[in-house]
Amino acid sequence: MKPQNKTYRFLEMVPGFVIWGIFIFCLALSIFFPLGGVYFIIIFVIWWMIRISYKLIFLFFSWRKMEKTKRINWLDKCQEINEWKRIYHVVFLPTYKEGREIIFGTLTAISNNAFPSNRIIVVLAGEERDKENFLSIAKEAEEEFKSKFFKFIYTVHPKNLPNEISGKASNASYAGEIVKKIIDEELKVPYENIISSCFDVDSVIHSQYFSYLTYLFLTVPNPAHCSFQPIAVFNNNIWESPFLMRVVARGTTFWLLTEMARKELLFTFSSHSMSFKALVDVGFWDRDVVSDDSRIYLQCYNHYNGNYQVIPMYLPVSMDTVYAGNLKKSLIEQYKQMLRWGYGVENVPYMLWYFIRNKKMPWIKKIGPLWTQFEGSCSWATMPIIITFIGYLPFIFARFQEKSEAIIQNAPFVLEKLINITILGLLLTAILSILLLPPKPGKYKISKYFSMLLQWFFLPVTMIIYGAIPATDAITRLMLGKYLGFRVTEKKRSKAN
């Protein structure tokens, strides 16, 4: 629960002070010391290129590992471990106004998983704000799937509960309390034997997901202190979504692939899994946050005094790209989704507040996740704007200084070489994006692949419109106390998919 005091309010303002301080510094340097600004931009771009280069290495490392992981029969490997039969899975599916075809698609993928479905408990968690629609779908789903799972539960999260933000976190937390009671009073299964997964309701899991998850859970040290992060791909409706939405979705997948190669800095994102015991220990999800997926990791990290980690799962979980039925609505919905993701910066004041007060957590454990979130949010907001816009200002102002002539003449050649490296990286990611595609629906021509490649020329546009701007927007809102509520992104999927 967020503290209500002036100190915490000040901590919420810190990221905003930093990013606007960076913008003001770059502008002032360009105007009052343009030659220094030129050197700064050249060094900045070189540093950025080095960063992009090693991220490309991480990206292809994780992709290769994913392809290898998909070829392994993980149920066979589970069966080599005697304890695998004690494991149960609880799957939380918070939903609000999603359609039948999306919910049934997710439930079908879970029921068709290689892991025995009679050891899976499914919890479909709806909202009272959508009660009539939800209960209609939930009762139909219960009739269809209750015989396929160990238990099928559906819950209705009441609206307007105190100290809550209506959204995925509060919904899942309410459902978690109900499931805990059922486990305690009816099922009598030890928490240590239960793995919980909280999925976005459009998540279509890989057929080996629960087998692979079970194997990891049984083979990692101290599994109760671990979360497990799969690879989020957005293939469910990618063939029919607008090109800008496809670029944003693939960019998210590539970001996650690079992060998975550095598991010591990995946060949980979107759909993921963890020990049910850890969920109970931290009192389930904080109910007053927007960034529930990363916050639950930080809750556990703080509760266990830094003795908590995220284990990469090199299997894909496919979700929907943003698609609201037409291009105009999709563009708006995409911005609102990225604004919500950018609001993950709310974790910075949380860590500053709770980590500093946790005397049992080593300082080195406090710095890692704090720097990852803080630097990531600030870079997301500032880097594309500096490179695309502010970076040109020193060259414009420096032309008025005779002493700067040599560097002004040579700088464009340096930057041109760096841009060529960027284009090479862009080509590699474009090829990889094709390799990640699901089979092409018959209604599309082979030329559709060509458009899937050409769309990557719009990456600089998406980095600004669906990267830096919403990230800056989110950080500024937090700084000004204009808090963002949770909002479900509108997505559509044709029934053929």
WOMO-V447890 format. One record per pair of residues at least 12 apart in sequence whose C-alpha atoms are under 8 Angstrom apart, sorted by sequence separation. I is the first residue (numbers start at 1). J is the second residue. If there is no record, write none. Layout:
i	j
I	J
I	J
//
This chain:
i	j
284	296
322	334
395	408
124	138
157	171
213	228
234	249
434	449
138	154
233	249
234	250
157	174
233	250
282	299
157	175
282	300
352	370
434	452
156	175
234	253
351	370
434	453
155	175
232	252
233	253
232	253
272	293
279	300
282	303
231	253
271	293
278	300
348	370
430	452
431	453
270	293
430	453
232	256
269	293
131	156
231	256
268	293
269	294
348	373
172	198
231	257
268	294
347	373
348	374
430	456
122	149
267	294
121	149
124	152
126	154
128	156
345	373
91	120
93	122
95	124
120	149
121	150
122	151
123	152
124	153
125	154
126	155
127	156
128	157
129	158
268	297
345	374
89	119
90	120
91	121
92	122
93	123
94	124
95	125
96	126
118	148
119	149
120	150
121	151
122	152
123	153
124	154
125	155
126	156
127	157
128	158
129	159
267	297
426	456
88	119
89	120
90	121
91	122
92	123
93	124
94	125
95	126
96	127
117	148
118	149
119	150
120	151
121	152
122	153
123	154
124	155
125	156
126	157
127	158
128	159
87	119
88	120
89	121
90	122
91	123
92	124
93	125
94	126
95	127
117	149
118	150
121	153
123	155
125	157
127	159
192	224
204	236
345	377
88	121
90	123
92	125
97	130
117	150
118	151
344	377
96	130
111	145
342	377
97	133
97	134
100	137
104	141
111	148
96	134
107	145
111	149
232	270
75	114
229	268
232	271
75	115
228	268
229	269
227	268
230	271
229	271
230	272
268	310
229	272
266	309
267	310
127	171
228	272
229	273
266	310
126	171
227	272
228	273
264	309
125	171
227	273
228	274
264	310
271	317
125	172
227	274
263	310
226	274
227	275
263	311
226	275
263	312
291	340
125	175
224	274
225	275
290	340
291	341
294	344
224	275
123	175
223	275
224	276
260	312
291	343
295	347
302	354
224	277
225	278
290	343
291	344
298	351
302	355
305	358
224	278
290	344
291	346
305	360
306	361
291	347
302	358
305	361
306	362
305	362
302	361
306	365
306	366
203	271
200	270
227	297
199	270
200	271
199	271
249	321
95	168
198	271
199	272
94	168
197	271
198	272
197	272
198	273
225	300
246	321
197	273
245	321
384	460
94	171
196	273
197	274
245	322
94	172
195	273
196	274
245	323
93	172
195	274
196	275
225	304
384	463
385	464
92	172
195	275
196	276
241	321
384	464
194	275
195	276
227	308
229	310
241	322
242	323
194	276
225	307
226	308
227	309
228	310
229	311
230	312
231	313
236	318
238	320
241	323
92	175
192	275
194	277
225	308
226	309
227	310
228	311
229	312
230	313
231	314
233	316
235	318
236	319
237	320
238	321
384	467
385	468
191	275
192	276
225	309
226	310
227	311
228	312
229	313
230	314
231	315
232	316
233	317
234	318
235	319
236	320
237	321
384	468
191	276
192	277
226	311
228	313
230	315
231	316
232	317
233	318
234	319
235	320
236	321
242	327
245	330
383	468
191	277
230	316
231	317
232	318
233	319
234	320
235	321
245	331
381	467
382	468
230	317
232	319
234	321
380	467
381	468
242	330
380	468
381	469
245	334
381	470
381	471
382	472
380	471
381	472
113	206
114	207
115	208
110	204
113	207
114	208
377	471
106	201
109	204
110	205
112	207
113	208
114	209
115	210
106	202
109	205
113	209
114	210
115	211
105	202
106	203
109	206
110	207
113	210
114	211
103	201
106	204
109	207
102	201
103	202
105	204
106	205
102	202
180	280
213	313
212	313
98	201
265	368
90	194
92	196
94	198
265	369
88	193
89	194
90	195
91	196
92	197
93	198
94	199
95	200
87	193
88	194
89	195
90	196
91	197
92	198
93	199
94	200
95	201
209	315
86	193
87	194
88	195
89	196
90	197
91	198
92	199
93	200
94	201
177	284
265	372
87	195
89	197
91	199
93	201
176	284
206	315
206	316
173	284
205	316
206	317
173	285
205	317
206	318
172	285
173	286
204	317
205	318
173	287
203	317
204	318
170	285
203	318
204	319
169	285
170	286
202	318
203	319
169	286
170	287
202	319
203	320
169	287
170	288
202	320
169	288
200	319
169	289
89	210
169	290
165	287
168	290
164	287
165	288
167	290
169	292
163	287
164	288
165	289
168	292
163	288
165	290
87	214
338	466
342	470
343	471
338	467
342	471
345	474
84	214
335	465
341	471
342	472
345	475
84	215
335	466
339	470
343	474
334	466
338	470
339	471
342	474
343	475
346	478
75	208
78	211
338	471
342	475
74	208
78	212
84	218
336	470
339	473
340	474
73	208
83	218
335	470
339	474
343	478
75	211
78	214
74	211
75	212
78	215
81	218
70	208
74	212
77	215
74	215
343	484
340	484
340	486
340	487
337	489
336	489
334	489
333	489
333	490
324	490
325	491
322	489
323	490
324	491
325	492
322	490
323	491
324	492
322	491
323	492
321	491
322	492
323	493
320	491
320	492
320	493
250	433
63	257
290	484
59	254
62	257
290	485
59	255
62	258
290	486
289	486
59	257
62	260
58	257
59	258
62	261
58	258
61	261
58	259
239	440
56	258
59	261
235	437
239	441
55	258
58	261
235	438
247	455
243	452
247	456
244	455
247	458
243	455
247	459
244	458
248	462
247	462
244	462
248	466
70	314
69	314
70	315
69	315
66	314
65	314
66	315
66	316
62	314
237	492
237	493
236	493
237	494
237	497
236	497
1	286
1	287
2	288
1	288
167	485
168	486
166	485
167	486
165	485
166	486
167	487
165	486
167	488
15	345
15	348
12	346
12	348
11	348
12	349
11	349
8	349
11	352
11	353
45	387
8	353
41	387
2	350
41	391
38	394
37	394
38	395
15	374
19	378
23	382
34	393
35	394
18	378
22	382
26	386
34	394
35	395
38	398
34	395
19	381
31	393
15	378
19	382
23	386
27	390
30	393
31	394
34	397
35	398
26	390
30	394
34	398
29	394
27	393
31	397
30	397
35	404
42	411
49	418
56	425
38	408
45	415
42	414
46	418
49	421
53	425
38	411
42	415
45	418
49	422
102	493
96	488
101	495
19	472
16	475
15	475
16	476
16	478
17	479
16	479
15	479
13	478
14	479
12	478
13	479
12	479
13	480
9	481
//
